[in-house]
Amino acid sequence: MQECKNIRLKAIKPAHPSILSTTRKKWRLFSTYMGPAFIVSVAYIDPGNFATNISGGSNFGYQLIWVILWSNLMAIFCQTLSAKLGIATGFNLPEMCAKIFSRPLNWFFWIAAELAAIMTDLAEFLGGTLGLYLLFRIPMVYAGLLTGAITFLIVYLEKYGQRVVETVIGFLVAIISIAYVIELFSAKPVWSEVAWHAVIPALPNGQAVMIAVGMLGATVMPHVIYLHSQLVQCRNGDHTDELRRRHLQMEKLDIAFAMNIAFVINAAMVIVSAAVFHRHGMIVDTIEQAHRSLEPLVGRLSSSVFGIALLASGLSSSAVGTMAGQTIMKGFINLQIPLNLRRLITMAPALAIIIIGINPMKALIISQVTLSFALPLAIIPLILITGRKDLMRSFANHTPTKIVGWIITSLILIMNALLIFLSITGSV
């Protein structure tokens, strides 16, 4: 992630005050900074989201849409803090952890982050594989190997600069967005119910808690909290505080734009699943069943665009997961493992699931629940570091920001504890 000198030069070039005098100039300034949040947003619309959102919609109708809304607000908050840390310090979150925490604690953080990355890779790899299988009927094992090869190609493009990767991933996000807009209008949902359940929380039973925790883990992803602080470095140079503030303002716009696109796509997944499956009394247990059932209920086009969206999601998020893995490994313990070897290691669990014949959708849901348990280990160091004036200077969190951060962390821990309790008592 070093080939970005051209972006950095643009970012630190002093701007005349009249640069904001026209809409065209405003857009040109914004487009200079736009990109990192779009790479990050892919993690919020990965195949794990497909599994949890489809399961939530088919089982509980529109009742869990509020989880998507609140998870997205949490994601915006966490990604903003991550970007601020990277812009203010010039280092990514794992590197800052290595500077201020003990080596044993950093090893602990690294192990947890790597386990989360494996769960993430599992979901992303399975998604791309299922997309190829559903669209082209390529046998799952061969589809898995092809997914791995395409992922390598996308990550390889990074040698030509981060902008190239941003463009490719932005294109894939556009495909997912268009696909779900088509799905949404084909499904004809009850919009009054959608609006009601977007703001009124409901958890009907223990299974709803598990799916809600899975939705949270699929929406607020620990690996991209680490990655975002690295991605902003391409537009970070020897800035003054004034230029860093402008960079942060532009990055906030980038985050708001990208994260809200992700929110619309996630909400659309739940809405379509509720309107198509729940309405007809269908509980969807597999991705293949979701794909197959869409055709007779809402038409062949909807069935095809579902497969296209899943494929685009799997490929793009898999590439992002690989980039995050590099940041995590090098930052926490300064360990360098060849990218191809690391990718082969993280592909192994997904290939094992495919070969053994485990239901990929169930594996996806479990992987997302696991991510929710890893999430506090990314958020807590982030809040601690961004609250320190000696590290962040004038960018340090103010008291209200600290309070919001700890409230979010507490909510995640409470949801996880509730799931553990319900699991022990046999209510899930």
ABEGO torsion letter per residue (X at the ends): XABAAAAAAAAABBBBAAAAABAAAAAAAAAAABGAAAAAAAAAABAAAAAAAAAAAAAAEAAAAAAAAAAAAAAAAAAAAAAAAAAAAGBBAAAAAAAABBAAAAAAAAAAAAAAAAAAAAAAAAAAAAAAAAAAGBBAAAAAAAAAAAAAAAAAAAAAEAAAAAAAAAAAAAAAAAAAAAAAAAAGBBAAAAAAAAABBBBABAAAAAAAAAAAAAABBAAAAAAAAAAAAAABBBBBAAAAAAAAAAAAAAAAAAAAAAAAAAAAAAAAAAAAAAAAGBBBABAAAAAAAAAAAAEAAAAAAAAAAAAAAAAAAAAAAAAAAAAAAAAAAGBBBBAAAAAAAAAAAAAAAAAAGBBAAAAAAAAAAAAAAAAAAAAAAAAAAAABAAAAEAABBBAAAAAAAAAAAAAAAAAAAAAAAAAAAGAX
